[in-house]
Amino acid sequence: MSASQNQAVKENHGAKKVRQMNFRWWFAVCLWVLLLISYIDRTNISIAGPEMVKDGVVTESALALANSLFLFMYGLSNLFGGYLGDRFGPRKVALFALIWWSLMTLFTGFVWSSLALVFSRVLLGLGEGMHWPLNSKWVKEWFPSHERARANMFWEFGLTMGPIITGPFVTWLILSTGTWKTPFIVMAVIGIIIMAPILWSIAKDRPEESRFVSAEELAYIQKGRKDESTSSVGVGDVLRKADFWLLLINWSGMATVFYGILFWLPSYLMKVRHLSLHMTGFWYMLPYILMTIAIILTAVASDRLMKRSIFAGIGTIIAGVGLFLGTHTDNLVLAMLLISVSAAMNGVVLPTIWSSLQRMFPSQNVGIGAGLLNGLENIIAAVGTYILGLSFNVGFSYLIIFALIGGISGLILAKRGY
């Protein structure tokens, strides 16, 4: 064999080895698409909601109640979704959740009254709340500890890209078809017809079960998990852990700001800033573009430094300060930049919060810990979302104060070694 042929064989072998070692990242992309669909399904109401009110289908107070009850049910769903994921495996539970919330998205497109809207949002939250603890359990199983901030970054891109896409996409669907119903119908079809088969074929419970994971990659993953605790913990153990409560307060402070902006920014821009629907869709994208950049930078830096809570604590404090300044300036451009920075801090908090959680609990029970964290956080955030829907003045003050408290909690957790 000639020297050139030998070189070609070596290059081919090297390329094959790289492919064999990287499937876990393709799996992370699958989780990203899952969350992307989920966030478009939940945020399209922020664009379509004012149109539903204009058509006389629902009232503004019902819209506020529906969004708040969505978060409340979403939080409860996290609690038992984490348990079900630990009990039956994340793959089966995630597939059921995806089909359920897609059907509820379709139902939302045909609501005829305020009561029907509230009912549809409650049922939507029931399905959507399950997959956050499932994704966290998957990351714990599929990635070594030193890659988890970046792995969390991948699937959390769905949170940032969902609203980025929602603004122009949902606005275009409504304006081009003349009805707010279209976005709900389109997204339901995408979830059931496209995403469900992909999820079933790729998302195995453990890398050991996937035919796409090579022996080399599996050995690499297992080596990165060998020093982690394998002891079992229950709900009581989680709730008695002081570090868990510090993490919850930190996450809730940021999430309260994030959900407030997520659900009510379009209404705020149209009512307070007097923008058109078209311009609202444009400004709605900006916070999530900045959040995407923040997730990337934070995940890389956090994995390199192996420090998590210092990012989460400082990011949450900046979120509160940015929201305060943004809602107290008359200049629209400056206001949107500051509010966007506030929302973007969720990109600093997200990968670090979940990496801290995945360090706290063993693989077989990380679903319980994740379910409790995200479940209680969403129930807490539902309060702020409801207040903001009733009064921007009172609501923004509530969000700002809670963010500052959450940031202090994160800094305390950082001193405890997270």
Backbone torsions as a table, in degrees:
resi	resn	phi	psi	omega
1	MET	NA	133.3	-177.9
2	SER	-71.2	165.0	178.9
3	ALA	-61.7	-37.6	179.9
4	SER	-67.8	-36.2	178.4
5	GLN	-68.7	-40.5	176.9
6	ASN	-60.3	-41.6	179.1
7	GLN	-63.9	-40.0	179.8
8	ALA	-64.6	-40.3	178.6
9	VAL	-63.3	-43.6	179.2
10	LYS	-62.8	-41.9	179.9
11	GLU	-65.1	-40.0	179.2
12	ASN	-65.2	-41.2	178.2
13	HIS	-64.2	-41.8	178.7
14	GLY	-63.8	-41.5	178.8
15	ALA	-64.5	-39.5	179.7
16	LYS	-64.7	-39.5	180.0
17	LYS	-65.6	-39.8	177.7
18	VAL	-61.0	-43.8	179.0
19	ARG	-62.7	-41.1	-179.0
20	GLN	-65.0	-29.5	-174.7
21	MET	-88.8	-1.8	-170.0
22	ASN	-118.4	9.0	-175.8
23	PHE	-65.5	-30.7	-179.1
24	ARG	-57.9	-30.0	179.2
25	TRP	-76.4	-31.3	172.1
26	TRP	-67.2	-35.0	175.2
27	PHE	-63.2	-39.9	176.9
28	ALA	-62.5	-34.7	176.6
29	VAL	-64.2	-39.0	176.7
30	CYS	-60.4	-42.3	177.7
31	LEU	-66.0	-32.7	176.3
32	TRP	-62.9	-47.3	-179.5
33	VAL	-62.3	-38.4	178.7
34	LEU	-60.4	-47.1	179.6
35	LEU	-70.3	-33.2	177.0
36	LEU	-57.9	-49.9	179.1
37	ILE	-61.7	-41.6	179.5
38	SER	-59.3	-44.1	-176.1
39	TYR	-74.5	-30.9	173.0
40	ILE	-66.4	-40.3	-179.9
41	ASP	-63.7	-33.7	-177.7
42	ARG	-89.5	-26.6	-175.6
43	THR	-95.0	-11.3	178.9
44	ASN	-61.9	-22.4	178.5
45	ILE	-66.6	-25.8	-179.3
46	SER	-68.4	-29.0	176.1
47	ILE	-90.5	-43.5	-176.7
48	ALA	-76.8	-26.2	-175.6
49	GLY	-56.3	-51.4	178.0
50	PRO	-58.4	-32.1	177.0
51	GLU	-70.3	-35.1	176.1
52	MET	-64.9	-37.7	177.2
53	VAL	-67.0	-42.4	179.2
54	LYS	-60.9	-37.0	179.8
55	ASP	-76.3	-5.9	179.3
56	GLY	77.9	13.8	-179.9
57	VAL	-75.8	-40.3	-179.6
58	VAL	-134.1	165.7	175.6
59	THR	-101.3	162.7	179.4
60	GLU	-64.4	-39.8	179.2
61	SER	-64.9	-35.9	177.8
62	ALA	-68.0	-36.2	177.7
63	LEU	-64.6	-41.8	177.5
64	ALA	-63.6	-43.9	179.2
65	LEU	-65.2	-39.9	-178.9
66	ALA	-63.6	-43.3	179.1
67	ASN	-65.7	-39.6	-180.0
68	SER	-68.5	-44.0	179.5
69	LEU	-68.0	-29.8	173.2
70	PHE	-57.8	-49.0	-179.2
71	LEU	-64.6	-38.4	179.8
72	PHE	-63.5	-48.8	179.1
73	MET	-67.7	-35.8	175.6
74	TYR	-58.0	-41.8	178.6
75	GLY	-65.8	-44.8	177.6
76	LEU	-61.7	-39.5	-179.8
77	SER	-63.6	-35.8	174.7
78	ASN	-58.4	-39.2	-175.8
79	LEU	-62.2	-51.0	-179.3
80	PHE	-86.2	-18.5	174.8
81	GLY	-65.0	-40.0	176.6
82	GLY	-64.0	-42.1	178.5
83	TYR	-64.2	-44.3	-179.9
84	LEU	-64.2	-37.0	177.4
85	GLY	-63.2	-41.0	176.7
86	ASP	-68.0	-33.1	-174.9
87	ARG	-81.9	-45.6	-173.0
88	PHE	-112.1	-7.0	-177.0
89	GLY	96.3	142.3	-174.8
90	PRO	-67.2	-28.2	-174.1
91	ARG	-63.1	-50.6	-178.2
92	LYS	-65.5	-43.4	-177.0
93	VAL	-67.5	-40.1	-179.8
94	ALA	-64.8	-39.6	179.1
95	LEU	-64.5	-44.1	177.5
96	PHE	-61.2	-44.4	-178.6
97	ALA	-62.5	-43.5	-179.7
98	LEU	-60.4	-47.8	-180.0
99	ILE	-64.4	-41.0	-179.6
100	TRP	-61.9	-51.4	-175.6
101	TRP	-70.8	-26.3	175.6
102	SER	-67.0	-40.4	177.1
103	LEU	-65.7	-37.3	178.7
104	MET	-70.8	-31.7	173.6
105	THR	-63.3	-42.9	176.6
106	LEU	-61.4	-42.1	178.8
107	PHE	-59.9	-39.9	-179.8
108	THR	-60.5	-32.0	179.3
109	GLY	-69.4	-8.5	-178.3
110	PHE	-125.1	18.4	179.2
111	VAL	-65.7	149.1	-175.3
112	TRP	-122.7	-3.2	-177.5
113	SER	-158.5	170.7	177.4
114	SER	-61.8	-40.9	179.9
115	LEU	-63.1	-40.6	179.0
116	ALA	-64.8	-38.3	178.3
117	LEU	-64.6	-46.4	179.0
118	VAL	-58.8	-44.1	179.8
119	PHE	-62.1	-42.7	-178.8
120	SER	-66.1	-38.2	-179.2
121	ARG	-72.0	-34.8	175.6
122	VAL	-62.4	-46.2	179.9
123	LEU	-68.7	-33.3	176.3
124	LEU	-63.7	-44.9	178.2
125	GLY	-61.4	-34.5	178.7
126	LEU	-60.1	-39.8	179.7
127	GLY	-80.5	-43.1	-172.6
128	GLU	-71.7	-27.4	-176.6
129	GLY	-68.3	-17.7	-174.5
130	MET	-72.2	-32.1	-164.9
131	HIS	-81.8	-16.7	176.9
132	TRP	-62.6	-53.1	177.3
133	PRO	-64.7	-28.1	177.8
134	LEU	-67.3	-43.7	178.1
135	ASN	-63.0	-38.7	178.8
136	SER	-65.9	-39.6	177.1
137	LYS	-63.9	-40.9	177.6
138	TRP	-60.9	-44.6	-179.9
139	VAL	-62.4	-40.8	178.0
140	LYS	-60.3	-39.8	-177.4
141	GLU	-79.0	-36.5	-168.8
142	TRP	-95.1	-12.5	-173.4
143	PHE	-130.7	140.2	171.9
144	PRO	-67.0	160.2	-171.0
145	SER	-59.9	-34.1	-175.4
146	HIS	-78.7	-0.2	177.2
147	GLU	-113.9	1.2	-167.6
148	ARG	-73.7	-31.3	176.4
149	ALA	-63.7	-40.7	178.0
150	ARG	-70.6	-36.2	176.7
151	ALA	-65.2	-43.7	175.2
152	ASN	-61.5	-37.1	177.7
153	MET	-57.8	-43.6	-176.7
154	PHE	-59.4	-53.5	-176.0
155	TRP	-75.5	-24.5	177.4
156	GLU	-75.2	-11.1	171.6
157	PHE	-57.3	-27.4	177.9
158	GLY	-61.2	-32.3	179.4
159	LEU	-68.0	-37.2	-178.8
160	THR	-85.5	-40.6	-178.5
161	MET	-71.9	-29.6	178.7
162	GLY	-56.7	-55.8	177.0
163	PRO	-64.4	-33.1	177.7
164	ILE	-60.8	-43.7	179.5
165	ILE	-73.5	-37.6	-175.5
166	THR	-57.7	-45.7	-176.7
167	GLY	-52.6	-65.7	-177.8
168	PRO	-72.6	-35.8	-175.4
169	PHE	-67.5	-50.2	-179.1
170	VAL	-68.4	-39.4	176.6
171	THR	-59.5	-44.4	179.6
172	TRP	-63.6	-43.7	-179.9
173	LEU	-62.1	-40.9	-179.5
174	ILE	-68.6	-47.5	-176.8
175	LEU	-69.2	-35.4	-177.1
176	SER	-77.2	-29.4	-179.4
177	THR	-103.1	-14.0	178.1
178	GLY	78.2	13.5	179.6
179	THR	-146.3	144.8	177.6
180	TRP	-74.7	-9.6	-177.1
181	LYS	-70.8	-31.6	-170.6
182	THR	-57.0	-46.6	-177.8
183	PRO	-57.8	-36.5	-178.7
184	PHE	-68.6	-40.4	-179.7
185	ILE	-67.2	-45.5	-178.4
186	VAL	-61.4	-46.1	-177.5
187	MET	-69.1	-32.2	176.7
188	ALA	-63.7	-42.3	178.7
189	VAL	-63.6	-43.0	179.6
190	ILE	-61.5	-43.0	-178.7
191	GLY	-63.8	-45.3	-174.5
192	ILE	-81.5	-43.4	-173.3
193	ILE	-82.6	-35.7	-174.2
194	ILE	-102.4	-53.0	-170.5
195	MET	-75.8	-36.6	-177.2
196	ALA	-58.7	-47.7	177.1
197	PRO	-62.7	-37.7	179.2
198	ILE	-63.8	-45.7	-179.1
199	LEU	-60.6	-43.5	-176.6
200	TRP	-66.6	-35.2	-175.5
201	SER	-82.7	-26.7	-173.5
202	ILE	-105.4	-40.6	-167.1
203	ALA	-84.5	77.8	174.9
204	LYS	-77.1	156.0	-177.7
205	ASP	-63.2	-39.7	-177.6
206	ARG	-135.1	151.7	179.5
207	PRO	-61.0	-26.8	178.3
208	GLU	-61.8	-22.4	-176.0
209	GLU	-92.4	-7.0	-174.9
210	SER	-93.5	130.3	177.5
211	ARG	-74.8	-10.7	-180.0
212	PHE	-88.8	-10.6	-178.2
213	VAL	-93.9	122.1	-179.3
214	SER	-76.4	165.8	177.1
215	ALA	-62.2	-36.8	179.3
216	GLU	-65.5	-43.9	180.0
217	GLU	-67.2	-40.5	179.6
218	LEU	-62.4	-42.7	178.4
219	ALA	-62.8	-38.4	178.7
220	TYR	-64.0	-44.5	179.5
221	ILE	-63.6	-46.6	-177.2
222	GLN	-65.6	-35.4	177.8
223	LYS	-63.0	-37.1	179.8
224	GLY	-76.1	-5.4	179.2
225	ARG	-113.3	-2.3	-167.3
226	LYS	-67.2	-27.6	-177.2
227	ASP	-91.2	5.4	-177.0
228	GLU	-87.3	153.9	-178.8
229	SER	-65.7	140.9	175.8
230	THR	-114.6	6.2	179.1
231	SER	-70.1	148.9	-177.0
232	SER	-89.3	142.8	176.1
233	VAL	-128.3	152.8	178.2
234	GLY	-113.6	-177.3	-179.1
235	VAL	-58.9	-42.7	179.6
236	GLY	-61.4	-39.1	178.3
237	ASP	-63.5	-40.0	179.3
238	VAL	-64.3	-47.5	-175.3
239	LEU	-70.3	-20.9	177.5
240	ARG	-87.1	-2.3	-176.8
241	LYS	-89.1	116.3	-177.7
242	ALA	-60.8	-37.6	-179.4
243	ASP	-62.1	-34.2	178.3
244	PHE	-62.4	-41.4	-178.4
245	TRP	-69.9	-35.6	174.3
246	LEU	-63.9	-41.3	177.6
247	LEU	-63.7	-40.7	180.0
248	LEU	-64.0	-44.2	-179.7
249	ILE	-63.9	-42.8	178.2
250	ASN	-60.8	-49.5	-177.6
251	TRP	-65.5	-39.6	-179.3
252	SER	-66.5	-36.7	178.1
253	GLY	-62.2	-43.4	178.5
254	MET	-71.8	-42.8	-176.7
255	ALA	-65.5	-33.5	178.5
256	THR	-62.9	-42.2	175.3
257	VAL	-65.1	-47.0	-175.5
258	PHE	-62.0	-48.4	-178.8
259	TYR	-67.9	-33.1	175.8
260	GLY	-60.1	-45.0	178.1
261	ILE	-69.3	-40.2	-177.8
262	LEU	-57.9	-48.0	-173.8
263	PHE	-88.3	-28.3	-168.8
264	TRP	-118.0	-1.3	178.7
265	LEU	-60.4	-45.6	178.0
266	PRO	-57.9	-44.3	179.2
267	SER	-64.7	-39.9	177.7
268	TYR	-61.3	-43.5	-178.7
269	LEU	-66.8	-37.8	-178.7
270	MET	-77.2	-38.2	-175.8
271	LYS	-84.8	-45.4	-173.7
272	VAL	-91.7	-41.6	-178.3
273	ARG	-95.4	-7.8	173.9
274	HIS	59.6	46.1	177.7
275	LEU	-94.6	157.4	176.8
276	SER	-79.3	167.1	177.9
277	LEU	-59.3	-40.1	-178.7
278	HIS	-63.3	-46.4	179.8
279	MET	-70.0	-31.2	177.4
280	THR	-62.8	-43.1	177.9
281	GLY	-59.6	-36.0	179.3
282	PHE	-67.8	-51.1	-177.2
283	TRP	-68.1	-25.7	-179.1
284	TYR	-64.0	-26.1	-177.9
285	MET	-76.1	-32.2	-168.9
286	LEU	-56.8	-46.7	-179.3
287	PRO	-57.6	-34.3	-173.5
288	TYR	-84.8	-24.1	170.6
289	ILE	-65.7	-46.8	177.8
290	LEU	-65.5	-35.0	179.1
291	MET	-64.8	-37.8	177.9
292	THR	-60.5	-44.4	178.2
293	ILE	-63.4	-41.2	-179.0
294	ALA	-64.1	-38.9	179.2
295	ILE	-62.3	-45.5	-178.3
296	ILE	-61.7	-51.4	-176.8
297	LEU	-63.6	-42.0	-177.8
298	THR	-68.8	-43.2	-178.3
299	ALA	-60.9	-44.8	180.0
300	VAL	-64.4	-47.5	-178.4
301	ALA	-66.4	-38.9	-178.3
302	SER	-67.2	-42.4	177.4
303	ASP	-66.4	-35.0	-179.0
304	ARG	-70.4	-42.1	-178.1
305	LEU	-87.9	-16.7	-175.3
306	MET	54.8	37.9	173.0
307	LYS	-123.7	137.1	-172.5
308	ARG	-118.6	-57.6	-167.5
309	SER	-70.9	-22.0	176.9
310	ILE	-64.3	-37.7	175.6
311	PHE	-65.4	-46.5	-176.8
312	ALA	-64.0	-41.0	-178.8
313	GLY	-65.7	-50.8	-179.2
314	ILE	-65.2	-40.5	179.9
315	GLY	-60.6	-40.2	-179.4
316	THR	-69.0	-37.6	176.3
317	ILE	-64.1	-44.0	177.7
318	ILE	-61.4	-36.4	178.3
319	ALA	-60.3	-44.1	179.6
320	GLY	-66.3	-43.6	179.7
321	VAL	-65.3	-43.2	179.9
322	GLY	-62.5	-40.0	179.1
323	LEU	-67.3	-39.1	178.1
324	PHE	-61.7	-49.3	-178.6
325	LEU	-66.8	-40.0	-178.1
326	GLY	-65.7	-32.4	-179.4
327	THR	-91.1	2.6	179.1
328	HIS	-121.7	21.6	174.9
329	THR	-122.6	143.6	-177.8
330	ASP	-82.8	-22.5	-178.2
331	ASN	-73.5	119.9	-175.1
332	LEU	-62.2	-46.6	-177.1
333	VAL	-62.6	-46.2	179.1
334	LEU	-64.4	-41.6	179.4
335	ALA	-59.8	-45.2	-178.3
336	MET	-69.2	-33.6	176.2
337	LEU	-64.3	-44.0	-179.7
338	LEU	-68.6	-43.6	177.5
339	ILE	-64.3	-36.7	178.8
340	SER	-66.1	-39.7	176.0
341	VAL	-63.2	-40.0	177.9
342	SER	-58.9	-49.6	178.9
343	ALA	-66.2	-35.7	-177.9
344	ALA	-63.0	-24.3	178.6
345	MET	-63.6	-19.0	173.7
346	ASN	-61.3	-28.6	176.4
347	GLY	-71.1	-23.1	174.6
348	VAL	-79.7	-37.5	-175.1
349	VAL	-79.0	-40.1	-171.3
350	LEU	-54.5	-61.0	-175.8
351	PRO	-64.3	-29.7	-177.5
352	THR	-79.1	-37.4	177.5
353	ILE	-60.3	-48.2	-175.9
354	TRP	-72.7	-30.4	174.7
355	SER	-66.8	-38.5	176.3
356	SER	-63.7	-42.8	179.5
357	LEU	-62.7	-44.3	-178.3
358	GLN	-66.4	-21.4	173.6
359	ARG	-79.5	-31.4	-175.6
360	MET	-69.2	-33.7	-169.0
361	PHE	-125.6	148.5	179.4
362	PRO	-70.8	163.9	-173.4
363	SER	-56.6	-44.6	-173.6
364	GLN	-70.5	-12.9	-179.4
365	ASN	-125.6	9.3	-178.5
366	VAL	-65.6	-26.0	176.7
367	GLY	-63.0	-40.4	178.2
368	ILE	-63.6	-47.5	179.5
369	GLY	-61.6	-44.0	179.8
370	ALA	-66.2	-39.7	179.4
371	GLY	-63.4	-43.2	178.7
372	LEU	-66.4	-42.9	-179.1
373	LEU	-62.3	-55.6	-175.9
374	ASN	-72.7	-31.6	179.4
375	GLY	-66.8	-52.0	179.7
376	LEU	-64.8	-37.3	178.2
377	GLU	-60.3	-42.7	-178.8
378	ASN	-71.1	-34.7	175.7
379	ILE	-64.1	-43.1	177.2
380	ILE	-64.3	-43.7	-179.1
381	ALA	-66.1	-26.7	179.2
382	ALA	-60.3	-32.1	179.7
383	VAL	-63.9	-49.8	-179.9
384	GLY	-63.8	-38.1	178.9
385	THR	-62.9	-41.3	-179.9
386	TYR	-67.1	-43.4	179.2
387	ILE	-61.5	-42.5	-179.4
388	LEU	-65.3	-34.4	178.1
389	GLY	-67.2	-25.7	179.5
390	LEU	-88.1	-35.0	-177.6
391	SER	-153.6	119.3	178.1
392	PHE	-67.0	-38.1	-178.3
393	ASN	-63.0	-52.3	179.9
394	VAL	-68.7	-42.4	-176.2
395	GLY	-62.8	-45.9	179.9
396	PHE	-63.9	-37.5	177.2
397	SER	-62.1	-41.6	178.6
398	TYR	-62.0	-46.3	-179.3
399	LEU	-61.4	-42.5	-177.0
400	ILE	-65.1	-47.2	-179.6
401	ILE	-62.1	-44.1	-179.0
402	PHE	-63.8	-37.5	179.4
403	ALA	-63.6	-41.3	179.6
404	LEU	-65.3	-39.9	176.9
405	ILE	-64.2	-43.2	179.2
406	GLY	-62.4	-38.9	178.9
407	GLY	-64.1	-41.7	177.8
408	ILE	-62.1	-40.7	177.6
409	SER	-60.1	-41.2	178.4
410	GLY	-64.2	-38.4	178.8
411	LEU	-67.0	-36.5	175.6
412	ILE	-63.3	-42.1	179.4
413	LEU	-63.8	-36.4	177.9
414	ALA	-62.8	-37.1	178.1
415	LYS	-68.0	-21.4	179.3
416	ARG	-87.3	4.9	171.9
417	GLY	104.3	4.6	-178.8
418	TYR	-95.3	NA	NA
